[in-house]
Amino acid sequence: MPKPRKALISLDDTPYYHCVSRCVRRAFLCGEDPVSGKSFEHRREWVETRLLQLAEVFAIDICAYAVMSNHTHVVLHVDTESVQRWSLQEVVERWHRLFSGTLISQAFLANKPLHESQLEELKQRKRSINPIYPSC
């Protein structure tokens, strides 16, 4: 039976992880597809750019990576010390670098007054996104 990803990670054991992602059905991520003759080499830069962008937003250091024709390898280090220093403001700002957020998070960043329950919801989301975040 599959396990949720959060059950596969134990930062107490190690902050380093080797992750592999493969294409399905003989699809090509990049390089030249020998069956169709199409080149997908332009995608390699897309993958590298996105990977580096995500590392800047989250507390993840990329130790090594390889973008192959039909799969990727990434060796990651989870930087728990940095995360513990992040304020709620920084967490929401980082999240908004990738997503538009919720109406509550948008109001929070615009310095609009929030009801205590709305602020608590943001704090709860901060904790639920990653359990290594400290309590607010």
C-alpha positions, 0 to 999 in steps of 0.5 A, spaced: 500 500 500 502 506 498 505 511 503 503 519 503 510 522 502 510 526 508 511 518 511 517 517 507 521 523 510 524 523 516 528 529 518 531 526 524 534 520 520 537 525 515 536 531 511 538 529 504 534 525 499 535 522 492 529 523 488 527 520 481 522 522 477 520 518 470 516 519 464 511 514 463 509 510 456 516 511 453 515 519 453 521 523 452 522 529 457 528 532 453 533 529 448 531 526 441 525 521 441 528 515 437 521 513 435 518 519 432 525 523 431 522 529 435 527 533 439 525 535 446 532 538 448 529 545 449 525 542 455 531 541 459 532 548 460 525 549 462 526 543 468 533 546 470 530 553 471 524 551 475 528 546 479 532 552 481 526 557 482 523 552 487 529 551 491 529 559 492 522 559 494 523 553 499 528 551 504 531 546 499 538 546 497 540 542 491 546 538 492 546 535 485 541 534 479 541 530 472 536 532 467 536 525 463 532 524 456 526 520 460 527 522 467 530 526 472 535 525 479 535 530 484 539 530 491 536 535 496 538 537 502 532 540 507 534 546 510 530 546 517 535 551 520 532 556 515 525 554 516 525 555 523 527 562 522 522 564 517 516 568 520 509 568 518 510 574 513 516 570 509 512 564 509 506 567 505 511 571 501 515 565 499 508 561 497 506 567 493 512 567 489 509 561 486 501 561 487 496 567 487 494 564 494 488 565 498 483 571 499 486 571 506 493 570 504 492 576 499 489 580 504 495 579 509 500 581 504 496 587 503 496 589 510 489 589 511 486 587 518 484 580 519 479 577 524 483 572 529 480 566 526 483 568 519 490 569 522 489 563 525 488 559 519 494 562 516 498 560 522 495 553 521 496 553 514 504 554 515 504 549 520 501 544 515 505 545 509 511 543 513 511 540 520 518 543 521 515 550 521 515 552 528 509 554 532 507 562 531 
